[in-house]
Amino acid sequence: MYQIRQWYAPLAHLAETFPVAIVSRSPGAMLALMEESPVPVVYARQVADLEAFVEAHPLAVTLYVNQNAKNFQMMRYGRMWHVFVNHGESDKMYMTTNQFKAYDYAFVAGDAARERLAAALWDYDLDARAVPVGRPQADHTAGDVPFSPDDRTVVLYAPTWEGDRAAAAYGSIASHGTRLVPALLASGRHRVIYRPHPRSGVVDRDYRRAHEEIVAAVAAANAADPTAQHVYDAGGELGWQLAVADVAISDISAMVYDRLATGRPLVVTRPTSPLADVDERGYLGSAEWLTADDASQVVEVLDRVQADPEAQGRLQHWVRHHFGDTAPGAATQRFEAAVARLVARRDEYAARDPQPPRAIEEADPSDTGDDGL
């Protein structure tokens, strides 16, 4: 759900111009979407449900926020455009998978994403298929700030989960978090927003215990001083946290680039595992790193990063490289213009051959709709 939630606001704005609906393949996701979605939601758990929906509606563009295997049941249809929009910019391995080739187009953030794909994929026509749109989510600040602003420095600590393999062990909760959060809580001049990845601790019990330790520390600090207004944020909305934070600390994840899109100070945790795949050819090669050894000195690290004009200069260079024009509304304009071009192209093709879409094969009666979005 965290993947589609990032697109609620851009889809709601797009729906002011084009009819938009979210197709859900999972009963659990459908229940949540019925409560949350700002646009209509269609439940198509089985292939037959999906076929009925497609045949009843003249779809022009289908956007995919992840690489769920159920996507390919929709991709049988060749009379619409299939577009991978992902759920965030990142230097993770996920961002260069050969699965990009399965889609007609990919909407990417900017030049950095195009360079990443060019380096990783053979025979992929970047100019034709990778469309830079920036980060339209950055134009929409979701959620209400749950505290009253004051003179405290607001620090967003947004670690990722522990990962399910050594190459993706980017999570810092156990290695950094249990030291950096207490240091910030004790400073008396910082307000912590602790926003862990929702999967934190699902694989590693020690990682889960470290997470629980941080949650308890935040609660204890608030009990000792209610004016501190520290926040443990397990909510679904992402936006206000990035906008209100004076400085952010993130692991290697899409959150780094969500924050980068704001153009405001950012520190990235250095993974402790030597097997973690860290690509420093792009922004990470110039990032302000926080090692586990320095985690307890986080206050000094943040003071330096916030006051260093050279650090800010490097940051702004990479903001432009990853997202292009980040002026308010610029990314939304590029995203919606890209959709409009595809809708127009679909209409051109449909006018030449006005036959309704048909399923390529009969629905598999054994298909019970394994959980997808």
C-alpha positions as CSV (number, residue, x, y, z in Angstrom):
1,M,0.0,0.0,0.0
2,Y,2.8,2.4,0.7
3,Q,3.7,2.3,-3.0
4,I,0.3,3.4,-4.3
5,R,-0.3,5.9,-1.4
6,Q,2.6,8.0,-2.8
7,W,0.5,8.5,-6.0
8,Y,-2.8,9.4,-4.4
9,A,-2.3,13.2,-4.8
10,P,-0.9,13.2,-8.3
11,L,-3.6,10.8,-9.5
12,A,-6.3,13.0,-7.9
13,H,-4.9,16.0,-9.7
14,L,-4.7,14.0,-13.0
15,A,-8.4,13.1,-12.5
16,E,-9.3,16.7,-13.0
17,T,-8.3,16.3,-16.6
18,F,-8.8,12.5,-17.4
19,P,-10.9,9.8,-15.9
20,V,-8.7,7.9,-13.5
21,A,-9.3,4.6,-11.5
22,I,-7.1,2.4,-9.4
23,V,-7.3,-1.4,-10.1
24,S,-6.8,-3.6,-7.1
25,R,-6.0,-7.3,-7.3
26,S,-5.9,-7.9,-3.5
27,P,-8.9,-7.9,-1.1
28,G,-6.8,-6.4,1.7
29,A,-5.6,-3.6,-0.5
30,M,-9.1,-3.1,-1.8
31,L,-10.5,-2.5,1.7
32,A,-7.8,0.1,2.4
33,L,-8.3,1.8,-1.0
34,M,-12.0,2.0,-0.4
35,E,-11.3,4.1,2.7
36,E,-8.4,6.1,1.4
37,S,-8.3,6.5,-2.4
38,P,-9.2,9.9,-3.8
39,V,-10.2,8.3,-7.2
40,P,-12.5,5.4,-8.0
41,V,-11.3,1.9,-7.2
42,V,-12.0,-1.3,-9.2
43,Y,-11.7,-4.7,-7.6
44,A,-10.4,-7.3,-10.1
45,R,-9.0,-10.2,-8.1
46,Q,-9.3,-12.8,-10.8
47,V,-8.3,-12.7,-14.5
48,A,-12.0,-12.8,-15.5
49,D,-12.7,-9.7,-13.4
50,L,-9.8,-7.9,-15.1
51,E,-10.9,-8.9,-18.5
52,A,-14.5,-7.7,-17.9
53,F,-13.2,-4.3,-16.7
54,V,-10.8,-3.9,-19.7
55,E,-13.5,-4.9,-22.2
56,A,-16.0,-2.5,-20.7
57,H,-13.7,0.6,-20.7
58,P,-11.7,2.3,-23.4
59,L,-8.5,2.4,-21.5
60,A,-5.7,4.6,-22.9
61,V,-2.9,4.3,-20.3
62,T,-2.2,1.9,-17.5
63,L,0.3,3.0,-14.8
64,Y,2.2,0.5,-12.7
65,V,3.7,1.5,-9.3
66,N,5.6,-1.8,-8.8
67,Q,6.8,-5.0,-10.4
68,N,4.1,-7.3,-9.0
69,A,3.8,-10.5,-11.1
70,K,0.0,-9.8,-11.5
71,N,0.9,-6.8,-13.7
72,F,1.6,-9.2,-16.5
73,Q,-2.1,-10.3,-16.7
74,M,-3.0,-6.7,-17.6
75,M,0.0,-6.4,-20.0
76,R,-1.6,-8.9,-22.4
77,Y,-3.5,-6.0,-23.9
78,G,-1.8,-4.3,-26.7
79,R,-4.3,-1.6,-27.4
80,M,-3.3,0.7,-24.5
81,W,0.0,2.0,-23.2
82,H,1.6,0.3,-20.3
83,V,3.8,2.7,-18.2
84,F,6.0,1.9,-15.3
85,V,5.9,4.9,-12.9
86,N,7.5,3.1,-9.9
87,H,7.1,4.5,-6.4
88,G,10.2,6.7,-6.0
89,E,13.6,7.5,-7.4
90,S,16.4,5.4,-5.9
91,D,19.8,3.9,-6.5
92,K,18.6,0.5,-5.4
93,M,19.2,-2.5,-7.7
94,Y,15.4,-2.4,-8.3
95,M,15.8,0.7,-10.3
96,T,17.8,-1.0,-13.1
97,T,16.0,-4.3,-13.5
98,N,15.6,-5.7,-17.0
99,Q,11.8,-5.7,-16.3
100,F,11.7,-2.1,-17.5
101,K,11.7,-3.5,-21.0
102,A,8.4,-5.2,-20.4
103,Y,6.6,-1.8,-20.4
104,D,5.9,0.5,-23.4
105,Y,7.3,3.4,-21.4
106,A,8.8,4.3,-18.1
107,F,8.2,7.6,-16.4
108,V,11.5,8.4,-14.7
109,A,12.6,11.3,-12.5
110,G,15.4,12.8,-14.6
111,D,18.9,12.5,-16.0
112,A,20.2,10.3,-13.2
113,A,17.6,7.6,-13.8
114,R,18.3,7.7,-17.6
115,E,22.0,7.3,-17.0
116,R,21.4,4.4,-14.6
117,L,19.3,2.6,-17.1
118,A,21.8,3.2,-19.9
119,A,24.6,1.7,-17.8
120,A,22.6,-1.4,-16.8
121,L,20.4,-2.4,-19.8
122,W,21.4,-3.6,-23.2
123,D,19.4,-2.4,-26.2
124,Y,17.0,-0.2,-24.3
125,D,15.9,2.9,-26.3
126,L,16.1,5.5,-23.6
127,D,15.1,8.4,-25.9
128,A,11.9,6.6,-27.0
129,R,10.9,4.8,-23.8
130,A,12.3,6.6,-20.7
131,V,10.3,9.8,-20.1
132,P,11.6,12.3,-17.5
133,V,8.8,13.7,-15.4
134,G,10.5,14.7,-12.1
135,R,8.9,13.9,-8.8
136,P,5.2,15.0,-9.0
137,Q,4.6,13.9,-5.5
138,A,6.8,16.8,-4.3
139,D,4.1,19.2,-5.5
140,H,1.6,17.8,-2.9
141,T,2.2,18.0,0.8
142,A,0.1,15.2,2.2
143,G,-1.1,15.1,5.9
144,D,-1.2,17.6,8.7
145,V,1.8,18.4,10.9
146,P,1.1,16.9,14.3
147,F,3.0,19.4,16.4
148,S,3.3,23.2,16.9
149,P,6.4,24.6,15.2
150,D,8.9,26.3,17.5
151,D,12.6,26.9,17.6
152,R,13.6,23.2,17.8
153,T,15.4,21.8,14.8
154,V,13.2,19.1,13.2
155,V,15.0,15.9,12.2
156,L,13.3,13.3,10.1
157,Y,14.9,9.9,10.6
158,A,13.4,7.6,8.0
159,P,15.3,4.2,7.9
160,T,14.4,1.4,5.6
161,W,13.8,-2.2,6.5
162,E,16.6,-4.8,7.0
163,G,16.2,-6.4,3.6
164,D,15.9,-10.0,2.6
165,R,19.4,-10.5,1.3
166,A,22.9,-9.3,2.0
167,A,23.2,-7.1,-1.1
168,A,20.1,-5.2,0.0
169,A,21.0,-4.8,3.7
170,Y,20.6,-1.0,3.8
171,G,18.6,-0.8,7.0
172,S,20.2,1.3,9.8
173,I,17.8,0.9,12.7
174,A,19.9,-1.6,14.6
175,S,23.3,-0.2,13.5
176,H,22.7,3.5,13.7
177,G,19.2,4.2,15.0
178,T,19.6,3.0,18.6
179,R,22.5,5.5,19.0
180,L,21.5,8.5,16.9
181,V,17.9,8.8,18.1
182,P,18.8,8.9,21.9
183,A,21.5,11.5,21.1
184,L,18.9,13.7,19.4
185,L,16.3,13.2,22.1
186,A,18.8,14.2,24.7
187,S,20.0,17.4,23.0
188,G,17.1,19.5,24.1
189,R,17.1,21.4,20.8
190,H,15.9,18.8,18.3
191,R,12.5,17.3,17.5
192,V,12.6,13.8,16.1
193,I,10.2,12.4,13.5
194,Y,10.9,8.6,13.5
195,R,9.4,7.1,10.4
196,P,10.6,3.6,9.7
197,H,9.8,1.5,6.7
198,P,6.5,-0.5,7.4
199,R,8.4,-3.8,6.9
200,S,11.0,-3.1,9.5
201,G,11.7,-6.2,11.5
202,V,9.8,-8.7,9.4
203,V,12.9,-10.7,8.7
204,D,15.3,-10.1,11.6
205,R,14.1,-10.2,15.2
206,D,17.0,-8.2,16.4
207,Y,16.1,-5.5,13.9
208,R,12.5,-5.6,15.2
209,R,13.7,-5.2,18.8
210,A,15.9,-2.2,17.9
211,H,12.9,-0.6,16.3
212,E,10.8,-1.2,19.4
213,E,13.6,0.3,21.5
214,I,13.5,3.5,19.5
215,V,9.7,3.7,19.7
216,A,9.9,3.3,23.5
217,A,12.7,6.0,23.7
218,V,10.5,8.5,21.7
219,A,7.6,7.8,24.0
220,A,9.7,8.2,27.1
221,A,11.2,11.5,25.9
222,N,7.7,12.9,25.3
223,A,6.5,11.7,28.7
224,A,9.5,13.5,30.3
225,D,9.0,16.7,28.3
226,P,5.6,17.0,26.6
227,T,6.8,20.2,24.9
228,A,9.4,18.2,22.9
229,Q,6.6,16.8,20.7
230,H,8.7,14.0,19.2
231,V,6.8,11.9,16.7
232,Y,6.7,8.1,16.0
233,D,5.1,8.2,12.5
234,A,3.6,4.9,11.3
235,G,1.0,6.7,9.2
236,G,0.3,6.1,5.5
237,E,0.7,9.6,4.3
238,L,4.1,10.9,3.2
239,G,4.6,14.6,2.5
240,W,4.4,16.8,5.6
241,Q,7.4,15.0,7.1
242,L,9.6,15.9,4.2
243,A,8.3,19.5,4.0
244,V,8.6,20.3,7.8
245,A,12.0,18.6,8.5
246,D,15.0,21.0,8.7
247,V,17.3,18.1,8.1
248,A,16.7,14.4,7.2
249,I,18.6,11.2,7.9
250,S,17.8,8.3,5.6
251,D,19.1,4.9,4.5
252,I,19.8,4.1,0.9
253,S,16.2,3.9,-0.4
254,A,13.7,5.8,-2.3
255,M,13.3,8.0,0.7
256,V,16.7,9.6,0.0
257,Y,15.4,10.8,-3.3
258,D,12.0,11.9,-1.9
259,R,14.0,14.1,0.4
260,L,16.4,15.2,-2.3
261,A,13.5,16.5,-4.3
262,T,12.9,19.1,-1.6
263,G,16.4,20.5,-2.0
264,R,16.9,20.6,1.8
265,P,19.7,19.2,4.0
266,L,20.1,15.4,3.9
267,V,22.4,12.8,5.6
268,V,22.6,9.2,4.4
269,T,23.5,6.3,6.6
270,R,26.4,4.1,5.4
271,P,25.5,0.4,5.5
272,T,27.5,-1.7,7.9
273,S,27.4,-4.8,5.8
274,P,30.3,-5.1,3.3
275,L,28.0,-7.0,1.0
276,A,25.5,-4.2,0.7
277,D,25.3,-3.0,-2.9
278,V,26.2,0.7,-2.8
279,D,26.3,2.5,-6.2
280,E,28.4,5.7,-5.6
281,R,28.5,6.7,-9.3
282,G,25.6,9.2,-8.8
283,Y,24.4,11.3,-5.8
284,L,25.7,8.8,-3.3
285,G,29.2,9.5,-4.4
286,S,28.7,13.1,-3.0
287,A,26.3,12.4,-0.2
288,E,26.9,13.4,3.4
289,W,27.4,10.0,5.0
290,L,26.8,8.9,8.6
291,T,28.7,5.8,9.7
292,A,27.6,3.6,12.5
293,D,30.7,4.7,14.5
294,D,29.7,8.3,14.2
295,A,26.0,7.7,15.0
296,S,26.3,8.9,18.6
297,Q,27.9,12.2,17.3
298,V,24.9,12.8,15.1
299,V,24.2,16.3,16.6
300,E,27.6,17.5,15.5
301,V,27.2,15.9,12.1
302,L,23.9,17.6,11.5
303,D,25.2,21.0,12.7
304,R,28.0,20.8,10.2
305,V,25.8,19.7,7.3
306,Q,23.2,22.5,7.9
307,A,25.9,25.2,8.1
308,D,28.2,24.1,5.3
309,P,27.7,26.1,2.0
310,E,29.7,23.6,0.0
311,A,27.5,20.7,1.2
312,Q,24.4,22.7,0.1
313,G,26.0,23.4,-3.3
314,R,26.7,19.7,-3.9
315,L,23.1,19.0,-2.9
316,Q,21.6,21.4,-5.3
317,H,23.7,20.0,-8.2
318,W,22.3,16.6,-7.5
319,V,18.7,17.9,-7.1
320,R,18.8,19.2,-10.6
321,H,20.5,16.1,-12.0
322,H,17.9,13.7,-10.5
323,F,14.7,15.8,-10.8
324,G,15.3,18.7,-13.3
325,D,13.1,21.7,-12.6
326,T,11.8,21.5,-9.0
327,A,9.9,24.7,-9.0
328,P,6.4,24.3,-7.5
329,G,4.1,22.6,-10.1
330,A,6.8,21.9,-12.6
331,A,6.9,18.1,-12.1
332,T,3.1,17.8,-12.1
333,Q,3.0,19.7,-15.4
334,R,5.6,17.3,-17.0
335,F,3.8,14.2,-15.6
336,E,0.4,15.2,-16.9
337,A,1.8,16.4,-20.2
338,A,3.4,13.0,-20.7
339,V,0.1,11.2,-19.9
340,A,-1.7,13.6,-22.3
341,R,0.7,12.7,-25.1
342,L,0.1,9.0,-24.6
343,V,-3.7,9.5,-24.5
344,A,-3.5,11.3,-27.8
345,R,-1.3,8.6,-29.4
346,R,-3.7,5.9,-28.2
347,D,-6.6,7.8,-29.8
348,E,-4.6,8.1,-33.1
349,Y,-4.0,4.3,-33.1
350,A,-7.5,3.5,-32.1
351,A,-8.9,5.6,-34.9
352,R,-7.0,3.5,-37.5
353,D,-8.2,0.2,-36.1
354,P,-11.3,0.7,-33.9
355,Q,-11.7,-2.8,-32.6
356,P,-12.4,-3.4,-28.9
357,P,-9.6,-5.0,-26.7
358,R,-9.9,-8.8,-26.4
359,A,-8.3,-11.1,-23.9
360,I,-5.5,-13.1,-25.5
361,E,-6.5,-16.3,-23.7
362,E,-9.3,-17.5,-21.6
363,A,-9.3,-16.9,-17.9
364,D,-7.5,-19.6,-16.0
365,P,-10.2,-21.1,-13.7
366,S,-7.5,-22.1,-11.2
367,D,-6.6,-18.4,-10.8
368,T,-7.8,-17.2,-7.4
369,G,-6.1,-13.9,-7.6
370,D,-2.9,-14.1,-5.6
371,D,-2.4,-10.9,-3.7
372,G,-1.1,-8.0,-5.7
373,L,-2.1,-4.4,-5.5
